[in-house]
Amino acid sequence: MKIAPVFYCVNYGSKILLLCCLSVDLYAYNSILTNGDLSHAVSSISMSSQYEYSNNIHQQRDTPISGYNQQTQLALGYKLSLQRTDINLGYQAYDYRYNDDSLDNEQYWIGQGSVNQRLFNNQVTATIGHTRQRYLLDENEADIPSNQAIRDVSTLSGLWTIPYSARAGFELNNTTTIANYPEAEEQDSNRNIAALTWFNHLNNKSQLRLASSYSNVEFPFYNQGYEKIESDIQLIGKLRKGRYELTLGHSYLTQDTNVTKGFTYQLSYNYKFNHQSITLFAQQQLTDSSIIAKSTTHENSQSLSNTAQVLWHDSIKLEHQYEFNNSGFNNNVSIYFNNESSAISVAEQDTNSHSQEFGITNQLTLPIGKKISTSLTASYQDSALQNGSNKQQWQSTVSSSYQLSTHMTLSFAAEYTNVSNHQQQNQYDEWRYSSKITLTY
């Protein structure tokens, strides 16, 4: 049994999102096989240097100022699969240098990693996970260094599987998670979750799971916390050429004398046919602002509330991908909607905050020969923020990469962003142009 680590939605600004997308496109692995099927090691190192020019580097409406930054990136990746151990590490370090003295130079690192160890005939599994993420402190403000921060999320979990027949058994799970916000201490949290699950393989295509869990969450900044009990039923299986997961449950949460309860659900389905695939994801859950991003579908969307809050989080995403005759030419369209409403404020302040967003993204990738690849991306996002303002953002990107050699790639990109907001001072448009060279080993 292999347990995947839980990673949370990361929020970069528009500039950083572009860089990450390029890095993923250029990220390559070299495989080394040893000891037959018992060991599989994968390692990589990627170094890049980028120059980026902006005609509105402060993202202001009335007095746009042009400027540039020079960015150096080092990305390290390592994967190791043994008979009882899995290691997965991927971290990136960035160094930003701005020509504008009013913008602070930046050095930071982000990424995620996990170590998974199976014991006693694979019936006991221990997992250690870590992720470091970049997010906006205030989504209503400009995407500049002073409005960006880092958070760390560390997890330690243990799973004990107790089969009592060839098809059925129990699972005992305990997970401890620590979330640390160096620049927003009110969101720091410690949580412990204990769960009991009964499972039954109904046939070779479907599985039924009944689960109950208890969560204890503490916010050290406020010396407050809450307790939550969840029960759910889950059906996992295959339908035609797709795989589905359907979960229906109920959450009961208490914080001092406050009580919040309600039904929860999660539905996911992935269907593949010919050269196309369709993915549907929908969920409603009771969680809190410390551990969940406002959007699990769009990276440029998370900002923190001023106080730690218990939230009802609803989201839906529909994605369609089409590939033309295995040529590498493909088109990907995704539509998403997210809604958050506060149920309880841990700081015992006003709990009427509410935010929602709708967005659509289309990406077209066109390879030209074996060495050149071109990508066209267009996106629109409409956000109703917690402070009552409404924000619309249009973004278009044209990028192209050329493989100079086996280990060297040259890429160029042009990006246009238009942001409108009923708060006039927060409206702007911006052009960004970048060139980048990457070495991968």
N, C-alpha and C positions, 0 to 999 in steps of 0.2 A: 504494500500500500504506500502510495506516495502522497504526502501532504504538501499542498502548495501554500506558501506564505501569503498572508493577507497584506496587501499594499493598498494605500489610500490615494485618492485622487490628488494629483499634484497641480498646483497652480503656478504657472510662470506668466510673466508679462508677455505682450505680443512679440517683443524683440527676442526674448529668450525662447519662446515657443518656436520661432523660426529656426533658431540655431539648433535646437534639439531635434527638430524634424530632419534637418540636413545631416546631423550626426548619425541618426538612425539609418538613413539611406546609405551612409558610407561605412557603417560599422560592419566589419567582416570578421569571421572566425576562421581559425586554422584548427583542424581536428587532428587529434592524436589518439589512436586506438591501441590499447595494451591489454594483455591478459584476456584475449577473446572478447566475450560479451560482458565480462565482469567489471571492466573499467573503461570509462569514456571520459577523457579529459579535453577540455576546450579552453583556449586562452587567446587573448587579443590585447593589443595596445594601439591606441589611435592618438596621434598628435596633430593639431591643426592650428593655423594662424589665419585670422580674418580681419579685414578692414571693412568698416561699415560707415556710410555717410547718411545723414538725416538732414532734411530741410527744415525740421522743426523738432530739434532734439529735446526741448523742454515740454513738448506737447501742449502748447498754449494757443489760444485763439487769436488774440489781437497782435501780439508781438512775436511772431515765429523767429527763432534763431537757429541757423544751420550749425552743424557740428559733426564730429566723427568720433568713433571709438575704435580702438584696436583690441582685439580679443584673442587670447591664447587659451587653448583647451587641451587637456590631457584626459583621455578616457581609458580606463582599465577594465577588462572583463575576464572572468575565470569561471569555468564550470567543470565540475568533477562528479561523475556518477560511478559509484562503487556498488557492490552487492547490497550493502546495508547503509551507505552514506551518500548523500547528495549535497554538494556545495555549489552555490550560485551567487556570484558577486559581480556587481556592475556599478562603478563609481566614476564620476567626471569632476574634474577640477577646472575652474574658470578664473581668468585674470582679465579684467576690463580696465582700459586706460582711456580716459576722455580728454579731449583737447580743451573742454570748457571747465574752468576752475570751479564753477559753481556746482558741478556734478562730481560727487566723490568717486574716486577709483574704487573698484571692487575686486575682492578675491574671496572666492567661496567654493565649496564643493558640495555635490549632491549625489544621490544614487540610492541603491538598495542592495541588500544581501541577505542570504539565509543559509543555515546549515541544518540539515535534516538527518537524524540518526535513527535507524530501526534496530530494535533489540528483541531477543527472545522469540525467534522465529517470526519476526516482523509483526508481532502482536502489540508491541509497545513502540511508540514513535515519539521522539523529542525533537522540537524545532525551535531554533533561535533565529529571529528575523530583525532587520533594522532597515529603516528608510529615512532619508533626509530629503526634504522637499523645500521648494521655493514658492512663496505665495505673496499676494498683494495685501498690504495692511489695510488699505481702503480702496475698494474697487471704484469708488466715485472720483478718485484723484488720479493724477497722471502716472503712467508706468515708468517711473524714474527710480534711481537707486534708493532715495530716501523713503520711498513707499513700498519697499520690498524687504522681506525678512525670511528667516529659515525656521523650520520646525523639524524635530527629530521624533520618530515613533519607533519604539523598541518593543518586541514581543518575545515571550517565552511560553511555549505551549507543550503539553504532554497529552498523548492519546493512547488509550489502552483498548484494544479490540478483543472482545470475548465472544467467540462464536460458540453456539451450542448445537448447530446442525450445519449441513452443507450450504444452506441457503440463508440462515438467520443468525442473529447474534446481537450483542450490545456493544456500545462504545461509551467509554468514560473519557471526558475531555476537560482539561483545565488550562486556561490561557490568562497570562498576566501581560498587560500592555501599559507602557509608560509613554505619555506624550509630553514633550518639552518644547516650550515656546520662549526662547531667550528674550524676544522683544515684545511679548504679550503674555506675561506671567499669569494673568487671570484665566488663560485657557489651558494651563498645565493641568494634567489629570493622571491619576493612577487608577487602573481598573483590573478587577479579577472576575473571570467568568468560569463557572463550573457547569457542565452540561452532561446529560444522560440521553443516549439515543438508542432506540431499537430499530434494527433494519431487517428487511426480508427481501430477498431476490425473488420476485414473483415468477419471472421466467428469464430467458437469456437476453431480453430486451428492456426490462423494466425493474425498478426497485422501489419499495415503499419504506419510508423512514418516519418514525415518530420521535420527537425530541422535546426536551424540557430543559431550560437553563436558568441559572440565577446569576445576576450581575451585581457587583458592588463597585461603585464609582466614587472617587474622592477628588475634590478640587482643593489642593493645599492653599491656594491664595485666599480663598474664602473660608477655609476650614469647614466646608460644606460638602455634601455629596448626595447620592441617591441610590436606591436599590430597584432592580427590575427583575421581574419573572416573566419568562416567555415560554409559550408552548406552541408547537406547530406540527403540521403533517406535510410531508414532502413526497412527491412522486417524480422519479427520474427515469427517463427511458428514451427509446428511439422511435421516431415516427417517420415513415417513408425514408427519405434520405437525410433526415435531420435528427438532432438531439434536443430534448426539451427538459426543463426543470420547472416544476410548479410547487410553490410552497404557500400554504395558508396557515395563519397563526393568530395569536392574541398576545398583547403585551400589557403588563400591569406594572406601573412605575410609581414609587412613593419617594417624596423628598420632604422631610419633616412632616408637616400636616397636609401637604399637597399630594393629590393623587391624580394621575393621568393614566388612562387605559384606552385601548382600542384595538381594532383588527389590523393585521399586517398581511402583506402578500408579496410574492416575488415570482415573476414569470420570465423565463428566457427560452428562446427557440432559435436554432440555427438550421437553415434549410439550404442545401446545395443541389443545383441541377444544371446540367450542361456546363457552361462557363460562368454561371452566376451563383451568387449566394445572397440570402436574405437573413438578417439577424434582428430579432425583436427582444427587447428587454424592458420590463416594467416592474416597479416596486413601490411599496409604501412601508416605512419603518419608523420606529420611535427611537431616536438616538440623541446625541448632543453635539454642540458646536466644536468641541475640542477634538473629536476624532473623525468627523466627516467633513468633506468638502461640499460646498453648495452644489457642485455639479460633478457627477461621476461620468459625464459624457463629453465635457468640453473643458480643456485644461485652463483656459484663460477666463476663469469665472469665480474663483474662490476669494472671498474676503471675510474677515472675522467680524463678528458682532463685538460691541464694546464690553459686553459681559458674557460669562459662560451661561449657556441656555440649553434646556432640553427642547428638542425640536421634533416636529413631524416632518419627515422628508419624503417627498413623492417625486418619482422620476420615470420617464419613458423615453426610449430611444428606438428608432427604426433605421436600419442601415442596409443599403443595397450595393453590391459590388459586382462589376461585370468585367471579364477578361476576354479579349478577342483572340481566339484560336491559339492560346498559349504563347502569344507573341510578346508578352510583357506590356502590351497596351491595355490599360484598364481604367475604369472609371468608378469612383466610390462616392456615394451620396449618403449623408446621414442627417436625420432630423431628430431633435431632442427637445424635451420640455422638463423643467425642474421647478419644484415648488417647495418652499420651506416656511413653516409657521411655528413660532415659539409657543411652547406649552407651559414651561416653568422656567423662571429665571433663578439660577443658583444664587445670585446676589440679592434676591428678593426685591428686584426692581420691576419696572413695567415690562410685561410679557406680550405686548401687542405687536411686536415686530414681525414683519412678513416680507418675503422676497420670492421672486419667481423669475424664470428666464425661458425664452424660446430661441432656438437657433437652427440654422441649416448650413451644412458645409458640403461642398462638392470639390473633389480632387480628381484631376485627369492626368495620368502618367503616360508619356509617349516615348518609348525608346527609339533612338535613331542609330541604327547599326548596333554594334556590340559595345561601343565605348561611350556613346552619348545618350543621356537620358534627360528629358524635359518634363517638368511638372507645372500644371496650372491649378491654382487653388483659389476658391472664392467662398466667403462665409459671411453670414449675417447673424447678429445676436441682438435680441431685445430683452433688456433686463429691468425689472422693477426692484430697486434696491431697498435695503432696510430703512434708509433715512427718508424714504418717501419719494425720491427722485426716480426718473425713468431714463434709461440709457440705451441708445441704439449704436451699434458698431458694425460698419462694413469693412471688410478686409479682403484684398486681392493680392496674390503672390504669383510671380513667374520665376521659376528657378530652372537652372540647367547645370548638369555636371558632365565633365569629360574625364575619362580614365586615362591619365597620361602613361601609367605603367601599372604593373601588378599591385604595387603598394602606394601609388600616388594618384590623387584625384583633385581636379580643379573644378570649382563650382562658382556660379554667379546667381544672384537673386535680386529681384526688384519687388518691393512691397508697398502697397498703398493702404492707408488706414484712415477712415473717417468716423469720428465719434460725435454724436449729437446728444445733448442733455438739456433738460429744461432749466438747469442751472447754467446760465449763459457762459460763465467763466470756465466751465469744464468741457466746452466744445472745441474741437480742433480737427485738422486733417494733416497727414504726414506722408512723405515719401521716404523710403529707405532703400539704399542700394548697397550691396555687399559683394565682396569677392573673398574666396576662401580656398586655401590649399590644405589638403589632409594627407598625412602619411599613416598607413595602417599596416600592422605586422601581426 
